[in-house]
Amino acid sequence: MTKPDEAVLWERLADVLNTLDGAGLNVHFGDRMGPETDWRTAPYVYAGSRGGGAQVTWDRKDSRWTVEQR
């Protein structure tokens, strides 16, 4: 299997972040730490303009990004 070009992957990420921002979601990045992360840092991305809704978080157990409700 051929690995995708890294530059293309970063461009896709930039496109998605620009789409979210363009939709008025005001994208923010954070880092949480607590009992749910076994006191290790876990990054997340959320919409600063919305109090509730979805956010993308790093699942330390599964080692992948997942969507969860706030």
N, C-alpha and C positions, 0 to 999 in steps of 0.2 A: 504494500500500500504506500502511495506517495504522500509525503508530509506536505501540508499546505505551506506556501511562502509566508514567513512571519510578517512581512510588511503588509500582505493582504489581510491577515488576521487582525492586525492593529487598525488597519483602515476600516474593516467591518465593525470593530468595536467603536471607533470614532463615529461612524455613520449611525449606529444604534443610539449612542449617547446624544448625538445631535438631533435625532428624531425625537427622543424623549424630551429633550430641552425645548425643541420646537413645538411640542404638544403642551407646553406650559408646566411640565412636571418639576422643573427646577432641581436637577439632579445634584445630590450630595453624596459624599463618601464618608463613612464612619468606621470606627473600630470598637467593638465591644469586648468586654471581658467580664466573666462572672461564673457562677456555678454551671450555667448552661453550656459554657465553653471550657469547662474544667480549668477555669482561671487562666486560660491562654487567650491571646488576642484572636479575634475573628472579624475580618473586614466585611462590610456590607454597603450596599448602595440603595438609596431611598429617594423618594420625591419630597423635597423640602416644602413644597407648596401644598402638600396633602397630609393631613394628620393621620389618616388611616390608609388602608390600601395595601398593595403589594410592595415588597422590597426583595432585593436579591442578596442572599447571604452566603458566606462560605461555610459549608457543612464540614467540620473537621473530621467527623466520623467517616463520612463517605468520600472525603477529599474532592468535592465538586461544588460548584455554585448551584444554589437552589432558590426557588421563589417561595416566599412565605408571606402570610398576611400579618400586618402589624397590629 
